[in-house]
Structure formats: structure tokens, C-alpha cells
């Protein structure tokens, strides 16, 4: 499977982020994001609320995504 240069950059950036935040924080972030996704899928939060909480989670855990 060939990857474009852009795809490789994205993988490298995500890998660096994972190492930077640590395993415990990554697990906590992942669990909170999973719960947030469930709330959205069950229509218990709006798309706007989802985006707001998602941005807050990223900020709290230092997640930088493109």
C-alpha cells in the first residue's frame, strides 16, 4: 500500500502527539471521545454541541489534529 507524502505527514504528526500526551491521558481522551460519539449517535447532543465539546477535549488533552 503506497502512501502519499501528505498521508505520511499526518501519521507522523499523530504519532508525535500520542507520545507527547502519555498513555493514561490518551486512554482518558479516547474514552471521553467515545462517549461523546455515542451521545451524538443517539441524538442526545447536537452537532454544534458535539463540536464544542470535542474542541474542548482536544484543548484539555493537548491534541493537535489537522
C-alpha positions, -999 to +999 in steps of 0.1 A: +000+000+000+015+033-011+011+064+010+012+099-003+036+124+013+006+141+029-006+109+045+029+102+059+029+137+074-004+131+091+008+098+106+040+114+118+021+143+134-004+120+151+024+097+164+043+126+180+010+138+196+004+103+211+039+102+226+036+137+239+003+132+259+011+099+275-007+066+278-031+074+307-042+107+291-046+091+257-069+064+273-089+090+291-092+112+260-103+081+239-129+071+264-144+106+266-144+109+229-161+075+225-188+086+250-193+119+231-197+100+199-223+078+215-242+109+227-242+122+191-252+089+176-282+087+199-290+123+192-286+134+228-263+163+217-265+184+186-237+186+161-228+221+174-226+208+210-205+179+198-180+202+180-178+224+211-171+196+235-147+179+210-127+211+207-126+214+245-114+178+249-087+184+223-076+215+241-076+199+276-055+169+264-033+189+240-045+171+209-034+189+177-052+175+147-053+189+112 
